[in-house]
Amino acid sequence: MKLRKCDNCKIYTFKQLCPKCDKETKNPNPPKYSPEDTYGKYRRLSKQFK
Ligand SMILES: [Zn+2]
């Protein structure tokens, strides 16, 4: 299961089609980055915004 992104709505989803606009979603991360890195980045970002 991979996290995907709708460029149109700027939302993340696990589905192939965006639940909001029904457009095809994309994998936003280049293959060289592991999912763990991505989640670490988001965790750091969310700390900054709190
Ligand atoms: Zn969408």
N, CA, C, O and the ligand as a Tripos MOL2 file, in Angstrom:
@<TRIPOS>MOLECULE
protein
  201   199    51     0     0
PROTEIN
NO_CHARGES

@<TRIPOS>ATOM
      1 N           0.8500   -1.1970    0.0000 N.3       1 MET1
      2 CA          0.0000    0.0000    0.0000 C.3       1 MET1
      3 C           0.8870    1.2490    0.0000 C.2       1 MET1
      4 O           1.7400    1.4140    0.8720 O.2       1 MET1
      5 N           0.6800    2.1120   -0.9730 N.am      2 LYS2
      6 CA          1.4980    3.3200   -1.0560 C.3       2 LYS2
      7 C           0.6320    4.5590   -0.9380 C.2       2 LYS2
      8 O          -0.5010    4.6150   -1.4170 O.2       2 LYS2
      9 N           1.2110    5.5400   -0.2840 N.am      3 LEU3
     10 CA          0.5150    6.8190   -0.1660 C.3       3 LEU3
     11 C           0.6280    7.5660   -1.4940 C.2       3 LEU3
     12 O           1.7140    7.6960   -2.0590 O.2       3 LEU3
     13 N          -0.4930    8.0440   -1.9700 N.am      4 ARG4
     14 CA         -0.5220    8.7540   -3.2430 C.3       4 ARG4
     15 C          -1.0850   10.1520   -3.0290 C.2       4 ARG4
     16 O          -1.6790   10.4500   -1.9930 O.2       4 ARG4
     17 N          -0.8850   11.0070   -4.0370 N.am      5 LYS5
     18 CA         -1.3290   12.3870   -3.8810 C.3       5 LYS5
     19 C          -2.1190   12.8410   -5.0960 C.2       5 LYS5
     20 O          -1.7780   12.5210   -6.2350 O.2       5 LYS5
     21 N          -3.1740   13.5880   -4.8360 N.am      6 CYS6
     22 CA         -3.9090   14.2350   -5.9140 C.3       6 CYS6
     23 C          -3.3400   15.6380   -6.1140 C.2       6 CYS6
     24 O          -3.4060   16.4760   -5.2160 O.2       6 CYS6
     25 N          -2.7850   15.8840   -7.2900 N.am      7 ASP7
     26 CA         -2.2220   17.2050   -7.5650 C.3       7 ASP7
     27 C          -3.3010   18.2770   -7.6370 C.2       7 ASP7
     28 O          -3.0460   19.4500   -7.3660 O.2       7 ASP7
     29 N          -4.4920   17.8660   -7.9990 N.am      8 ASN8
     30 CA         -5.5930   18.8080   -8.1450 C.3       8 ASN8
     31 C          -6.0680   19.3300   -6.7880 C.2       8 ASN8
     32 O          -6.2500   20.5350   -6.6140 O.2       8 ASN8
     33 N          -6.2670   18.4240   -5.8290 N.am      9 CYS9
     34 CA         -6.8180   18.7970   -4.5230 C.3       9 CYS9
     35 C          -5.7330   18.9730   -3.4630 C.2       9 CYS9
     36 O          -6.0020   19.4770   -2.3720 O.2       9 CYS9
     37 N          -4.5230   18.5630   -3.7820 N.am     10 LYS10
     38 CA         -3.4060   18.6160   -2.8220 C.3      10 LYS10
     39 C          -3.6980   17.7840   -1.5750 C.2      10 LYS10
     40 O          -3.3490   18.1690   -0.4590 O.2      10 LYS10
     41 N          -4.3360   16.6520   -1.7820 N.am     11 ILE11
     42 CA         -4.5940   15.7620   -0.6530 C.3      11 ILE11
     43 C          -3.9220   14.4190   -0.8930 C.2      11 ILE11
     44 O          -3.6300   14.0430   -2.0280 O.2      11 ILE11
     45 N          -3.6860   13.7080    0.1960 N.am     12 TYR12
     46 CA         -3.0510   12.4010    0.1130 C.3      12 TYR12
     47 C          -4.0930   11.3150    0.3100 C.2      12 TYR12
     48 O          -5.0110   11.4520    1.1200 O.2      12 TYR12
     49 N          -3.9370   10.2240   -0.4510 N.am     13 THR13
     50 CA         -4.8750    9.1260   -0.3560 C.3      13 THR13
     51 C          -4.1790    7.8320   -0.7180 C.2      13 THR13
     52 O          -3.1480    7.8540   -1.3900 O.2      13 THR13
     53 N          -4.7140    6.7210   -0.2940 N.am     14 PHE14
     54 CA         -4.1710    5.4270   -0.6910 C.3      14 PHE14
     55 C          -4.8600    4.9150   -1.9510 C.2      14 PHE14
     56 O          -4.4750    3.8760   -2.4870 O.2      14 PHE14
     57 N          -5.8530    5.6180   -2.4190 N.am     15 LYS15
     58 CA         -6.6260    5.1520   -3.5600 C.3      15 LYS15
     59 C          -6.0160    5.6220   -4.8810 C.2      15 LYS15
     60 O          -5.3180    6.6340   -4.9450 O.2      15 LYS15
     61 N          -6.3030    4.8570   -5.9210 N.am     16 GLN16
     62 CA         -5.7850    5.1880   -7.2460 C.3      16 GLN16
     63 C          -6.4760    6.4180   -7.8230 C.2      16 GLN16
     64 O          -5.9020    7.1680   -8.6130 O.2      16 GLN16
     65 N          -7.7260    6.6020   -7.4050 N.am     17 LEU17
     66 CA         -8.4650    7.7710   -7.8580 C.3      17 LEU17
     67 C          -8.7820    8.6680   -6.6660 C.2      17 LEU17
     68 O          -9.1170    8.1880   -5.5830 O.2      17 LEU17
     69 N          -8.6740    9.9510   -6.8780 N.am     18 CYS18
     70 CA         -8.9370   10.8980   -5.8040 C.3      18 CYS18
     71 C         -10.3950   10.7850   -5.3550 C.2      18 CYS18
     72 O         -11.2970   10.7960   -6.1920 O.2      18 CYS18
     73 N         -10.6390   10.6760   -4.0410 N.am     19 PRO19
     74 CA        -12.0140   10.5690   -3.5440 C.3      19 PRO19
     75 C         -12.8020   11.8640   -3.7180 C.2      19 PRO19
     76 O         -14.0310   11.8540   -3.6560 O.2      19 PRO19
     77 N         -12.1040   12.9730   -3.9350 N.am     20 LYS20
     78 CA        -12.8050   14.2540   -4.0800 C.3      20 LYS20
     79 C         -13.1430   14.5610   -5.5310 C.2      20 LYS20
     80 O         -14.2800   14.9110   -5.8450 O.2      20 LYS20
     81 N         -12.1560   14.4310   -6.4190 N.am     21 CYS21
     82 CA        -12.3720   14.8760   -7.8030 C.3      21 CYS21
     83 C         -12.3140   13.7330   -8.8140 C.2      21 CYS21
     84 O         -12.5170   13.9540  -10.0080 O.2      21 CYS21
     85 N         -12.0350   12.4990   -8.3430 N.am     22 ASP22
     86 CA        -12.0060   11.3160   -9.2140 C.3      22 ASP22
     87 C         -10.8930   11.3540  -10.2570 C.2      22 ASP22
     88 O         -10.9280   10.6010  -11.2310 O.2      22 ASP22
     89 N          -9.9140   12.2180  -10.0590 N.am     23 LYS23
     90 CA         -8.7600   12.2020  -10.9500 C.3      23 LYS23
     91 C          -7.7660   11.1580  -10.4620 C.2      23 LYS23
     92 O          -7.7790   10.7560   -9.2980 O.2      23 LYS23
     93 N          -6.9070   10.7320  -11.3750 N.am     24 GLU24
     94 CA         -5.9140    9.7370  -11.0060 C.3      24 GLU24
     95 C          -4.8630   10.3710  -10.1010 C.2      24 GLU24
     96 O          -4.3680   11.4640  -10.3750 O.2      24 GLU24
     97 N          -4.5290    9.6680   -9.0190 N.am     25 THR25
     98 CA         -3.5390   10.1940   -8.0830 C.3      25 THR25
     99 C          -2.1450    9.7100   -8.4700 C.2      25 THR25
    100 O          -1.9930    8.7490   -9.2250 O.2      25 THR25
    101 N          -1.1320   10.3910   -7.9410 N.am     26 LYS26
    102 CA          0.2490   10.0430   -8.2620 C.3      26 LYS26
    103 C           1.0150    9.7110   -6.9970 C.2      26 LYS26
    104 O           0.6620   10.1210   -5.8910 O.2      26 LYS26
    105 N           2.0690    8.9580   -7.2060 N.am     27 ASN27
    106 CA          3.0010    8.7370   -6.1030 C.3      27 ASN27
    107 C           3.8960    9.9690   -5.9970 C.2      27 ASN27
    108 O           4.6820   10.2350   -6.9050 O.2      27 ASN27
    109 N           3.7880   10.7290   -4.8930 N.am     28 PRO28
    110 CA          4.4910   12.0090   -4.7960 C.3      28 PRO28
    111 C           5.9710   11.8730   -4.4720 C.2      28 PRO28
    112 O           6.7230   12.8370   -4.6110 O.2      28 PRO28
    113 N           6.4020   10.6840   -4.0400 N.am     29 ASN29
    114 CA          7.7830   10.5400   -3.5850 C.3      29 ASN29
    115 C           8.6420    9.8340   -4.6220 C.2      29 ASN29
    116 O           8.2410    8.8060   -5.1660 O.2      29 ASN29
    117 N           9.8260   10.3800   -4.9010 N.am     30 PRO30
    118 CA         10.7690    9.6590   -5.7520 C.3      30 PRO30
    119 C          11.1430    8.3290   -5.1110 C.2      30 PRO30
    120 O          11.2190    8.2510   -3.8850 O.2      30 PRO30
    121 N          11.3780    7.2880   -5.8920 N.am     31 PRO31
    122 CA         11.6240    5.9470   -5.3510 C.3      31 PRO31
    123 C          12.8240    5.8660   -4.4290 C.2      31 PRO31
    124 O          12.8900    4.9620   -3.5960 O.2      31 PRO31
    125 N          13.7790    6.7850   -4.5510 N.am     32 LYS32
    126 CA         14.9880    6.6810   -3.7330 C.3      32 LYS32
    127 C          14.7240    6.9970   -2.2600 C.2      32 LYS32
    128 O          15.5090    6.6070   -1.3960 O.2      32 LYS32
    129 N          13.6410    7.6890   -1.9720 N.am     33 TYR33
    130 CA         13.3240    7.9880   -0.5830 C.3      33 TYR33
    131 C          12.4400    6.9010    0.0220 C.2      33 TYR33
    132 O          11.4890    6.4470   -0.6130 O.2      33 TYR33
    133 N          12.7450    6.4950    1.2180 N.am     34 SER34
    134 CA         11.9230    5.4950    1.8840 C.3      34 SER34
    135 C          10.7330    6.1760    2.5460 C.2      34 SER34
    136 O          10.8150    7.3560    2.8900 O.2      34 SER34
    137 N           9.6280    5.4590    2.7320 N.am     35 PRO35
    138 CA          8.4530    6.0440    3.4000 C.3      35 PRO35
    139 C           8.7790    6.5480    4.8020 C.2      35 PRO35
    140 O           8.1810    7.5140    5.2760 O.2      35 PRO35
    141 N           9.7160    5.9000    5.4510 N.am     36 GLU36
    142 CA         10.0620    6.3190    6.8160 C.3      36 GLU36
    143 C          10.6170    7.7330    6.8230 C.2      36 GLU36
    144 O          10.3140    8.5210    7.7180 O.2      36 GLU36
    145 N          11.4470    8.0580    5.8040 N.am     37 ASP37
    146 CA         11.9820    9.4090    5.7020 C.3      37 ASP37
    147 C          10.8580   10.4170    5.5420 C.2      37 ASP37
    148 O          10.8680   11.4820    6.1600 O.2      37 ASP37
    149 N           9.8970   10.0730    4.7110 N.am     38 THR38
    150 CA          8.7860   10.9820    4.4570 C.3      38 THR38
    151 C           8.0030   11.2530    5.7320 C.2      38 THR38
    152 O           7.6710   12.3970    6.0430 O.2      38 THR38
    153 N           7.7130   10.1880    6.4600 N.am     39 TYR39
    154 CA          6.9380   10.3800    7.6840 C.3      39 TYR39
    155 C           7.7330   11.1610    8.7220 C.2      39 TYR39
    156 O           7.1630   11.9520    9.4740 O.2      39 TYR39
    157 N           9.0490   10.9450    8.7680 N.am     40 GLY40
    158 CA          9.8980   11.7080    9.6840 C.3      40 GLY40
    159 C           9.8510   13.1880    9.3490 C.2      40 GLY40
    160 O           9.8130   14.0430   10.2330 O.2      40 GLY40
    161 N           9.8560   13.4710    8.0500 N.am     41 LYS41
    162 CA          9.8060   14.8600    7.6150 C.3      41 LYS41
    163 C           8.4890   15.5000    8.0410 C.2      41 LYS41
    164 O           8.4720   16.6270    8.5360 O.2      41 LYS41
    165 N           7.3960   14.7850    7.8510 N.am     42 TYR42
    166 CA          6.0960   15.3390    8.2210 C.3      42 TYR42
    167 C           5.9970   15.5290    9.7310 C.2      42 TYR42
    168 O           5.3950   16.4910   10.2090 O.2      42 TYR42
    169 N           6.6040   14.5840   10.4860 N.am     43 ARG43
    170 CA          6.5380   14.7120   11.9340 C.3      43 ARG43
    171 C           7.2670   15.9880   12.3580 C.2      43 ARG43
    172 O           6.8030   16.7270   13.2270 O.2      43 ARG43
    173 N           8.4290   16.2330   11.7210 N.am     44 ARG44
    174 CA          9.1760   17.4260   12.0690 C.3      44 ARG44
    175 C           8.3910   18.6840   11.6670 C.2      44 ARG44
    176 O           8.3490   19.6620   12.4130 O.2      44 ARG44
    177 N           7.7770   18.6470   10.4940 N.am     45 LEU45
    178 CA          6.9960   19.7830   10.0240 C.3      45 LEU45
    179 C           5.8420   20.0880   10.9580 C.2      45 LEU45
    180 O           5.6000   21.2480   11.2930 O.2      45 LEU45
    181 N           5.1240   19.0500   11.3820 N.am     46 SER46
    182 CA          3.9630   19.2760   12.2300 C.3      46 SER46
    183 C           4.3810   19.8290   13.5910 C.2      46 SER46
    184 O           3.6250   20.5640   14.2260 O.2      46 SER46
    185 N           5.5900   19.4730   14.0350 N.am     47 LYS47
    186 CA          6.0830   20.0460   15.2900 C.3      47 LYS47
    187 C           6.3100   21.5360   15.1490 C.2      47 LYS47
    188 O           6.0170   22.3180   16.0540 O.2      47 LYS47
    189 N           6.8480   21.9200   13.9730 N.am     48 GLN48
    190 CA          7.1100   23.3330   13.7400 C.3      48 GLN48
    191 C           5.8200   24.1620   13.7370 C.2      48 GLN48
    192 O           5.8090   25.3150   14.1690 O.2      48 GLN48
    193 N           4.7740   23.5770   13.2600 N.am     49 PHE49
    194 CA          3.5380   24.3450   13.1230 C.3      49 PHE49
    195 C           2.7110   24.3770   14.3970 C.2      49 PHE49
    196 O           1.7360   25.1250   14.4770 O.2      49 PHE49
    197 N           3.0770   23.5810   15.3930 N.am     50 LYS50
    198 CA          2.2850   23.5640   16.6170 C.3      50 LYS50
    199 C           2.6180   24.7340   17.5370 C.2      50 LYS50
    200 O           2.0330   24.8600   18.6120 O.2      50 LYS50
    201 ZN         -8.5340   15.4440   -6.2880 Zn       51 ZN51
@<TRIPOS>BOND
     1     1     2 1
     2     2     3 1
     3     3     4 2
     4     3     5 am
     5     5     6 1
     6     6     7 1
     7     7     8 2
     8     7     9 am
     9     9    10 1
    10    10    11 1
    11    11    12 2
    12    11    13 am
    13    13    14 1
    14    14    15 1
    15    15    16 2
    16    15    17 am
    17    17    18 1
    18    18    19 1
    19    19    20 2
    20    19    21 am
    21    21    22 1
    22    22    23 1
    23    23    24 2
    24    23    25 am
    25    25    26 1
    26    26    27 1
    27    27    28 2
    28    27    29 am
    29    29    30 1
    30    30    31 1
    31    31    32 2
    32    31    33 am
    33    33    34 1
    34    34    35 1
    35    35    36 2
    36    35    37 am
    37    37    38 1
    38    38    39 1
    39    39    40 2
    40    39    41 am
    41    41    42 1
    42    42    43 1
    43    43    44 2
    44    43    45 am
    45    45    46 1
    46    46    47 1
    47    47    48 2
    48    47    49 am
    49    49    50 1
    50    50    51 1
    51    51    52 2
    52    51    53 am
    53    53    54 1
    54    54    55 1
    55    55    56 2
    56    55    57 am
    57    57    58 1
    58    58    59 1
    59    59    60 2
    60    59    61 am
    61    61    62 1
    62    62    63 1
    63    63    64 2
    64    63    65 am
    65    65    66 1
    66    66    67 1
    67    67    68 2
    68    67    69 am
    69    69    70 1
    70    70    71 1
    71    71    72 2
    72    71    73 am
    73    73    74 1
    74    74    75 1
    75    75    76 2
    76    75    77 am
    77    77    78 1
    78    78    79 1
    79    79    80 2
    80    79    81 am
    81    81    82 1
    82    82    83 1
    83    83    84 2
    84    83    85 am
    85    85    86 1
    86    86    87 1
    87    87    88 2
    88    87    89 am
    89    89    90 1
    90    90    91 1
    91    91    92 2
    92    91    93 am
    93    93    94 1
    94    94    95 1
    95    95    96 2
    96    95    97 am
    97    97    98 1
    98    98    99 1
    99    99   100 2
   100    99   101 am
   101   101   102 1
   102   102   103 1
   103   103   104 2
   104   103   105 am
   105   105   106 1
   106   106   107 1
   107   107   108 2
   108   107   109 am
   109   109   110 1
   110   110   111 1
   111   111   112 2
   112   111   113 am
   113   113   114 1
   114   114   115 1
   115   115   116 2
   116   115   117 am
   117   117   118 1
   118   118   119 1
   119   119   120 2
   120   119   121 am
   121   121   122 1
   122   122   123 1
   123   123   124 2
   124   123   125 am
   125   125   126 1
   126   126   127 1
   127   127   128 2
   128   127   129 am
   129   129   130 1
   130   130   131 1
   131   131   132 2
   132   131   133 am
   133   133   134 1
   134   134   135 1
   135   135   136 2
   136   135   137 am
   137   137   138 1
   138   138   139 1
   139   139   140 2
   140   139   141 am
   141   141   142 1
   142   142   143 1
   143   143   144 2
   144   143   145 am
   145   145   146 1
   146   146   147 1
   147   147   148 2
   148   147   149 am
   149   149   150 1
   150   150   151 1
   151   151   152 2
   152   151   153 am
   153   153   154 1
   154   154   155 1
   155   155   156 2
   156   155   157 am
   157   157   158 1
   158   158   159 1
   159   159   160 2
   160   159   161 am
   161   161   162 1
   162   162   163 1
   163   163   164 2
   164   163   165 am
   165   165   166 1
   166   166   167 1
   167   167   168 2
   168   167   169 am
   169   169   170 1
   170   170   171 1
   171   171   172 2
   172   171   173 am
   173   173   174 1
   174   174   175 1
   175   175   176 2
   176   175   177 am
   177   177   178 1
   178   178   179 1
   179   179   180 2
   180   179   181 am
   181   181   182 1
   182   182   183 1
   183   183   184 2
   184   183   185 am
   185   185   186 1
   186   186   187 1
   187   187   188 2
   188   187   189 am
   189   189   190 1
   190   190   191 1
   191   191   192 2
   192   191   193 am
   193   193   194 1
   194   194   195 1
   195   195   196 2
   196   195   197 am
   197   197   198 1
   198   198   199 1
   199   199   200 2
@<TRIPOS>SUBSTRUCTURE
     1 MET1         2 RESIDUE 1 A MET
     2 LYS2         6 RESIDUE 1 A LYS
     3 LEU3        10 RESIDUE 1 A LEU
     4 ARG4        14 RESIDUE 1 A ARG
     5 LYS5        18 RESIDUE 1 A LYS
     6 CYS6        22 RESIDUE 1 A CYS
     7 ASP7        26 RESIDUE 1 A ASP
     8 ASN8        30 RESIDUE 1 A ASN
     9 CYS9        34 RESIDUE 1 A CYS
    10 LYS10       38 RESIDUE 1 A LYS
    11 ILE11       42 RESIDUE 1 A ILE
    12 TYR12       46 RESIDUE 1 A TYR
    13 THR13       50 RESIDUE 1 A THR
    14 PHE14       54 RESIDUE 1 A PHE
    15 LYS15       58 RESIDUE 1 A LYS
    16 GLN16       62 RESIDUE 1 A GLN
    17 LEU17       66 RESIDUE 1 A LEU
    18 CYS18       70 RESIDUE 1 A CYS
    19 PRO19       74 RESIDUE 1 A PRO
    20 LYS20       78 RESIDUE 1 A LYS
    21 CYS21       82 RESIDUE 1 A CYS
    22 ASP22       86 RESIDUE 1 A ASP
    23 LYS23       90 RESIDUE 1 A LYS
    24 GLU24       94 RESIDUE 1 A GLU
    25 THR25       98 RESIDUE 1 A THR
    26 LYS26      102 RESIDUE 1 A LYS
    27 ASN27      106 RESIDUE 1 A ASN
    28 PRO28      110 RESIDUE 1 A PRO
    29 ASN29      114 RESIDUE 1 A ASN
    30 PRO30      118 RESIDUE 1 A PRO
    31 PRO31      122 RESIDUE 1 A PRO
    32 LYS32      126 RESIDUE 1 A LYS
    33 TYR33      130 RESIDUE 1 A TYR
    34 SER34      134 RESIDUE 1 A SER
    35 PRO35      138 RESIDUE 1 A PRO
    36 GLU36      142 RESIDUE 1 A GLU
    37 ASP37      146 RESIDUE 1 A ASP
    38 THR38      150 RESIDUE 1 A THR
    39 TYR39      154 RESIDUE 1 A TYR
    40 GLY40      158 RESIDUE 1 A GLY
    41 LYS41      162 RESIDUE 1 A LYS
    42 TYR42      166 RESIDUE 1 A TYR
    43 ARG43      170 RESIDUE 1 A ARG
    44 ARG44      174 RESIDUE 1 A ARG
    45 LEU45      178 RESIDUE 1 A LEU
    46 SER46      182 RESIDUE 1 A SER
    47 LYS47      186 RESIDUE 1 A LYS
    48 GLN48      190 RESIDUE 1 A GLN
    49 PHE49      194 RESIDUE 1 A PHE
    50 LYS50      198 RESIDUE 1 A LYS
    51 ZN51       201 GROUP 0 **** ****
